[in-house]
């Protein structure tokens, strides 16, 4: 898989995360403390989007464009409570962590591998924060397992 494909895969994931946090915030189901964290995590995903887009363009590639919000929303499970939203955010952040970490070995350009590791580390922080907020152990494994448990 080429570096441009890997970058665009990461970018597509960031688009999804931004949309998911937007939907969560628009739902009106989150208390202010949880909404504040959601806004911060969404801002991190927006920064990841900028970094990935810059790398794609710098390499002569064409960044994947985000889908419409409704297209993303069709992929969400039912989110009728704040607990549903947090559980889904945990699932998304765990997936983002695994995807970023797994991509590190596939990059030919090692500076891009480092970027993927840096982004993955932030995704892991999001995952741990959300797990801790639910009372679950914030670090469920001593290493990032690449396959979901």
N, C-alpha and C positions, 0 to 999 in steps of 0.2 A: 504494500500500500504506500503510495507516495506521501511525502510530507504535506502537500497541499490537500490531499484527501483527508489526512488525519486532522489537519487544522480545521477544515470545513466540518468534519464530524464533530469536533469540539465546539465549533461555533454554533452548529445546529442545536447542540445540547444547551448551550447558554441561552439561545433564543427561547427554547422550551422553558428553562428555569425562570427567565424574566417574565414570560407570560404566566406561568403558574403562580409566581408570587403576586403578580398583578391581579390575577383572579382571586387569590386568597384575600388580598387587601380590599378588593372591591366587594367582597361578599358581605362585609359588615359583621362577620361572625367572630372576629378576633378582638380580644381585649387590647387596650392600648399598649401594654408591655409586649405582648406577642406581635402586635402590628409593628412596633418599633424595630424588633428583631427582623421581621419579614422585610421591612424597608431596607435595612442594612444589608441583608443577604441579597436582596434584589440589586442593590447598588454594586455589590461585589460582582455579581453576574454581569452587570452592565459594563463594569471595568474589564472583566475577562473578555467580553465581546469586543471591546475596543482593542485590546492587546492582540487577540486572535485575528481580527480584521486587518490590523496594521501588518501583521506577519504575512497574511495571505496576499495583500496588495503588494507588499515589498518584494514578493517572489513572483509577481506577474499573474497571480491567480485572481479568480472572481469569487468574492465571498458569497456564501449561500444567504439568501434573503429569508427573513422570518415569515412564517405563515400568518394568516389572519388569526386573531384571538379565538374566534369560534372554531377554527380547525384544531387548535391546541385543546380547547375545552372539550371537544368530543373524545379526547383521549384520557381525560381525567376520570377517576372513579367518582361515585357520588360523594360530594363534599357538603354535608348538611350540618356539620357541627365543627367547632374549633378543633376538637380532638381528631376528627376526620382529616382536617387540613394539616395539622401537625404530623399525623401519621403518614400522610402522603408526602409531605416535605421531607420527612426522614427517608422515605423510600427514594425520592428523587436525589437527595444529597448523597445517599449511599451509592446510588448508581453513578452519579457524577464523579464521585471519588474513585470508584473502581475503574471507570472508563479512562479517567485521566492517568491514573497509575499504570494501567495496562498499556496505554499508548506510548509510554516512555521508551520501552524497548524497541518500538517500531520506527521511531524517528531516525532518519539518516543524519540530519543536522542536530548535533548534540545540544546546541543552544535551544532548539525547539523542544528537545526532550526535557531540558531543565525547566522551560516555561510550563510544560505539561505537569511536571512534578510540583512546581510552585502553585499552579492552579489546583491540582489535586489536593495539596496540603490545606488550602483554604476550604475546599469542599469538605474535607475531613473535619475541619473545625466546625463548619456548619452542622454536619451530621452529629458530632459529639455534643454540641450545644443543644440541639433539638432532643437528642436522646436524654440528656441530663434534665431538660425541662419536663420530661414525662416521668422522671423518677427512675428511668432505666440507667444501667451503667453506661457512662458516656464513651467508654472505650471497650467495645464488645470483644475485641481480639487484639493480641499483641502485634499483629501485622494486618495490613489491609488484604483481606481475602478477595481475590479477583472474581470469584463466583459468589453470588448471593447465597446465604445460608438457608 
